[in-house]
Amino acid sequence: NGPRGGPDKFCRLQVTLVDAPQVVIRDCGPDLYSVIDRASDRASRAVAKQLERNRFGRQRPSLSGALQLPAEGLAPSGDPAARTSPAR
């Protein structure tokens, strides 16, 4: 036990996954147990995130059907009988 403000404790966790990039977590702090606890929590979240990426891929929501504008000359309801005449 030394004076406060002494050298920090350092933790480096390296997780090797099959068919995925390695996960490396580094952390440091004054208390070794809290550093290990924090690093292991971060590693757990990082591994879960990487496994989800491998399982589902990086999918982004499609906007193809999100914005459908009414055809020109049709009323917003889409009723062809309610055609509007162009302004002159």
C-alpha positions as CSV (number, residue, x, y, z in Angstrom):
1,N,0.0,0.0,0.0
2,G,1.5,3.2,-1.2
3,P,0.4,6.8,-1.2
4,R,-2.6,7.9,-3.2
5,G,-1.7,9.1,-6.6
6,G,0.7,6.3,-7.1
7,P,0.9,4.3,-10.3
8,D,-2.3,3.1,-11.8
9,K,-3.1,-0.6,-12.2
10,F,-3.4,-1.7,-15.9
11,C,-5.6,-4.5,-17.4
12,R,-5.5,-5.7,-20.9
13,L,-8.0,-8.4,-22.0
14,Q,-7.7,-10.0,-25.4
15,V,-10.5,-12.3,-26.7
16,T,-9.9,-14.3,-29.8
17,L,-13.1,-15.2,-31.8
18,V,-13.5,-17.7,-34.6
19,D,-14.2,-16.0,-38.0
20,A,-14.3,-12.5,-36.3
21,P,-11.8,-9.8,-35.4
22,Q,-10.1,-10.0,-32.0
23,V,-11.6,-8.0,-29.2
24,V,-9.0,-6.1,-27.1
25,I,-9.9,-4.1,-24.1
26,R,-7.5,-1.9,-22.1
27,D,-8.3,-0.2,-18.9
28,C,-6.4,1.4,-16.0
29,G,-7.2,2.8,-12.6
30,P,-6.1,3.0,-9.0
31,D,-7.8,-0.2,-7.8
32,L,-7.0,-3.5,-9.6
33,Y,-10.3,-5.2,-8.8
34,S,-12.4,-2.4,-10.2
35,V,-10.2,-2.2,-13.3
36,I,-10.6,-5.9,-14.0
37,D,-14.4,-5.7,-13.3
38,R,-14.8,-2.7,-15.6
39,A,-12.6,-4.3,-18.4
40,S,-14.5,-7.6,-18.2
41,D,-17.9,-5.8,-18.5
42,R,-16.6,-3.9,-21.5
43,A,-15.2,-7.1,-23.1
44,S,-18.5,-8.9,-22.5
45,R,-20.5,-6.2,-24.3
46,A,-17.9,-6.0,-27.2
47,V,-18.0,-9.7,-27.7
48,A,-21.8,-9.8,-27.7
49,K,-21.8,-6.9,-30.3
50,Q,-19.3,-8.7,-32.5
51,L,-21.3,-12.0,-32.4
52,E,-24.5,-10.1,-33.3
53,R,-22.7,-8.5,-36.3
54,N,-21.5,-11.9,-37.4
55,R,-24.9,-13.5,-37.0
56,F,-27.0,-10.8,-38.7
57,G,-24.5,-8.7,-40.6
58,R,-24.5,-5.0,-40.7
59,Q,-28.1,-4.3,-41.8
60,R,-29.5,-0.9,-42.2
61,P,-33.2,-0.4,-42.5
62,S,-34.4,0.0,-46.1
63,L,-36.1,3.3,-47.1
64,S,-37.5,1.9,-50.4
65,G,-41.1,1.8,-49.1
66,A,-40.9,4.5,-46.6
67,L,-41.5,7.5,-48.9
68,Q,-44.1,7.0,-51.5
69,L,-45.3,10.2,-53.1
70,P,-48.7,10.3,-54.9
71,A,-48.6,10.2,-58.7
72,E,-48.8,13.5,-60.4
73,G,-52.3,14.7,-61.0
74,L,-53.9,12.5,-58.4
75,A,-55.5,13.6,-55.2
76,P,-53.7,12.6,-52.0
77,S,-56.2,9.8,-51.5
78,G,-55.1,8.3,-54.9
79,D,-58.6,8.5,-56.3
80,P,-58.3,9.0,-60.1
81,A,-61.8,10.6,-60.2
82,A,-60.5,13.4,-58.0
83,R,-57.9,14.6,-60.6
84,T,-56.8,18.1,-60.3
85,S,-56.3,20.3,-63.3
86,P,-53.0,22.1,-63.7
87,A,-53.1,25.8,-62.9
88,R,-52.7,28.1,-65.9
